[in-house]
Amino acid sequence: MKTKTLFLVFVLIIQNVHAQTSEVTIPNGITNFISWITSLDEQVDNIYKVQKKNKLIRQLGYVGTDLDYLAEEKRVLAATVISQHDLGKDAISIELLQEYKESIDNLSTNISKLIVLLNDQYQIDGNEILDAIRFDLTSRKEVELKEIAKMLTNESEFSETLIQESAERARLHAISAKNAVFDLRAKLLATQ
């Protein structure tokens, strides 16, 4: 399993809001995900059984939409954290955090449903990526939420700039991944 190198889109969407240095690392996950989707795109006629084609098209739509939604939620979460900090509040809405966590889980579920629609030979890499995503999400999601709490209670350094930059990077990475997903979807639609 390529756990250390396969962080996929989620890592990019939920990169740590808090960074101790100005140096930003970009996880390899987006590259791996886009490479995997692109390899499917290049073999589009071989990746599915005919009876699963419509379901695959629909599932790609769900994944692409989830990526858009999560990027927006990351932006809203960043803006909320900044706003709450400026108001001197030491917590943010549990509902907002819960929606954020549920959106991440929904994307994971939709990618899982996408993978099972592929032919066996194309599922292997997808399952390795998904295993890495789930492992990473379980830990990083909780770490990020704890870091938000620490910043709001002034237990760690607060940087509005880093929070905004993280949200913007997440948005741009999500757009790249979404575009790769919708390119594959468009190619499948064109072959109907």
C-alpha positions as CSV (number, residue, x, y, z in Angstrom):
1,M,0.0,0.0,0.0
2,K,1.3,3.5,-0.9
3,T,0.0,5.1,2.3
4,K,2.8,7.7,2.5
5,T,2.5,8.9,-1.0
6,L,-1.2,8.5,-1.8
7,F,-2.9,11.3,0.2
8,L,-5.4,12.2,-2.6
9,V,-7.7,15.1,-2.9
10,F,-9.0,15.0,0.7
11,V,-5.6,15.8,2.1
12,L,-5.5,18.8,-0.2
13,I,-9.0,19.8,0.7
14,I,-8.3,19.5,4.4
15,Q,-4.7,20.6,4.7
16,N,-3.7,21.7,8.1
17,V,-5.1,25.2,8.8
18,H,-2.3,25.8,11.1
19,A,1.4,25.9,10.0
20,Q,4.4,26.9,12.1
21,T,6.4,28.0,9.1
22,S,5.7,29.9,5.9
23,E,6.9,27.0,3.9
24,V,4.0,25.1,2.4
25,T,4.2,21.5,1.5
26,I,2.0,20.1,-1.3
27,P,1.0,16.5,-0.7
28,N,1.4,14.1,-3.6
29,G,-2.2,13.0,-3.4
30,I,-3.6,15.3,-6.0
31,T,-1.0,14.2,-8.5
32,N,-1.7,10.5,-7.8
33,F,-5.5,11.0,-8.0
34,I,-5.4,12.9,-11.2
35,S,-2.9,10.4,-12.7
36,W,-5.3,7.6,-11.8
37,I,-8.3,9.4,-13.2
38,T,-6.3,10.3,-16.3
39,S,-5.2,6.7,-16.8
40,L,-8.9,5.7,-16.7
41,D,-9.6,8.5,-19.2
42,E,-7.0,7.1,-21.6
43,Q,-8.5,3.6,-21.3
44,V,-12.1,4.8,-21.2
45,D,-13.5,2.0,-23.4
46,N,-12.0,-0.7,-21.2
47,I,-12.6,0.5,-17.6
48,Y,-16.2,-0.6,-17.2
49,K,-18.8,-3.2,-18.1
50,V,-21.4,-1.9,-20.5
51,Q,-24.3,-2.4,-18.0
52,K,-22.4,-0.2,-15.5
53,K,-21.7,2.7,-17.8
54,N,-24.7,4.9,-16.7
55,K,-24.0,4.3,-13.0
56,L,-20.3,5.2,-13.6
57,I,-21.3,8.5,-15.3
58,R,-23.6,9.3,-12.5
59,Q,-21.0,8.5,-9.8
60,L,-18.4,10.6,-11.5
61,G,-20.9,13.5,-11.3
62,Y,-21.3,12.9,-7.6
63,V,-17.6,12.9,-7.0
64,G,-17.0,16.0,-9.0
65,T,-19.8,17.8,-7.2
66,D,-18.5,16.7,-3.8
67,L,-15.1,18.1,-4.7
68,D,-16.7,21.5,-5.5
69,Y,-18.7,21.4,-2.3
70,L,-15.8,20.5,0.0
71,A,-13.6,23.3,-1.5
72,E,-16.4,25.8,-0.7
73,E,-16.9,24.3,2.8
74,K,-13.1,24.7,3.4
75,R,-13.4,28.4,2.4
76,V,-16.4,28.9,4.6
77,L,-14.7,27.2,7.5
78,A,-11.6,29.3,7.1
79,A,-13.7,32.5,7.0
80,T,-15.6,31.4,10.1
81,V,-12.5,30.7,12.0
82,I,-11.1,34.1,11.2
83,S,-14.4,35.8,12.0
84,Q,-14.7,34.0,15.3
85,H,-11.1,34.8,16.3
86,D,-11.6,38.5,15.4
87,L,-14.8,38.5,17.6
88,G,-12.8,37.0,20.5
89,K,-14.8,33.8,20.6
90,D,-13.2,30.6,21.7
91,A,-15.2,28.1,19.7
92,I,-17.1,27.7,16.4
93,S,-20.4,26.0,15.7
94,I,-20.4,22.3,16.3
95,E,-22.9,22.0,13.4
96,L,-20.4,23.7,11.0
97,L,-17.7,21.3,12.1
98,Q,-20.0,18.3,11.8
99,E,-21.1,19.4,8.3
100,Y,-17.5,19.6,7.3
101,K,-16.7,16.2,8.6
102,E,-19.8,14.7,7.0
103,S,-18.9,16.2,3.6
104,I,-15.4,14.6,3.8
105,D,-17.0,11.2,4.6
106,N,-19.5,11.6,1.8
107,L,-16.7,12.2,-0.7
108,S,-14.9,9.1,0.6
109,T,-18.1,7.1,0.2
110,N,-18.7,8.3,-3.3
111,I,-15.2,7.5,-4.4
112,S,-15.7,4.0,-3.0
113,K,-18.9,3.6,-5.0
114,L,-17.0,4.8,-8.1
115,I,-14.3,2.2,-7.7
116,V,-16.7,-0.7,-7.5
117,L,-18.1,0.3,-10.9
118,L,-14.7,-0.2,-12.6
119,N,-13.4,-3.5,-14.1
120,D,-11.3,-5.5,-11.7
121,Q,-8.0,-4.5,-13.2
122,Y,-8.7,-0.8,-12.7
123,Q,-10.0,-1.2,-9.1
124,I,-6.6,-2.2,-7.6
125,D,-5.0,1.3,-7.8
126,G,-8.3,2.9,-6.8
127,N,-8.6,0.7,-3.7
128,E,-5.0,1.5,-2.7
129,I,-5.7,5.2,-3.1
130,L,-9.0,4.9,-1.2
131,D,-7.3,3.0,1.7
132,A,-4.7,5.8,2.0
133,I,-7.4,8.4,1.9
134,R,-9.4,6.8,4.6
135,F,-6.4,6.3,6.8
136,D,-5.2,9.8,6.3
137,L,-8.6,11.4,6.7
138,T,-9.3,9.7,9.9
139,S,-6.2,11.2,11.5
140,R,-5.9,14.6,9.6
141,K,-9.5,15.6,9.9
142,E,-9.3,15.3,13.7
143,V,-5.9,17.0,13.8
144,E,-7.2,20.0,11.8
145,L,-10.3,20.4,14.0
146,K,-8.1,20.3,17.2
147,E,-5.8,22.9,15.6
148,I,-8.8,25.2,14.9
149,A,-9.8,24.9,18.6
150,K,-6.2,25.7,19.7
151,M,-6.1,28.8,17.5
152,L,-9.4,30.1,18.8
153,T,-8.4,29.7,22.4
154,N,-4.9,31.3,21.7
155,E,-3.1,28.1,22.6
156,S,-1.3,28.3,19.3
157,E,-0.3,31.1,16.9
158,F,-3.1,32.5,14.8
159,S,-2.4,33.4,11.2
160,E,-5.2,34.7,9.1
161,T,-2.9,34.7,6.0
162,L,-2.0,31.0,6.4
163,I,-5.6,30.1,7.0
164,Q,-6.7,31.9,3.8
165,E,-3.8,30.5,1.8
166,S,-4.7,27.0,2.9
167,A,-8.3,27.4,1.9
168,E,-7.3,28.8,-1.5
169,R,-4.8,26.0,-2.1
170,A,-7.5,23.5,-1.2
171,R,-9.9,25.2,-3.7
172,L,-7.4,25.1,-6.5
173,H,-6.4,21.5,-5.9
174,A,-10.1,20.5,-5.8
175,I,-10.7,22.3,-9.1
176,S,-7.8,20.3,-10.7
177,A,-9.2,17.1,-9.4
178,K,-12.8,18.0,-10.3
179,N,-11.7,18.9,-13.9
180,A,-10.0,15.5,-14.3
181,V,-13.2,13.7,-13.0
182,F,-15.5,15.7,-15.3
183,D,-13.2,15.2,-18.3
184,L,-13.6,11.5,-17.8
185,R,-17.3,11.8,-17.4
186,A,-17.6,13.9,-20.6
187,K,-15.7,11.3,-22.5
188,L,-18.1,8.6,-21.3
189,L,-21.1,10.7,-22.2
190,A,-19.7,11.3,-25.7
191,T,-19.5,7.5,-26.3
192,Q,-23.2,7.0,-25.7
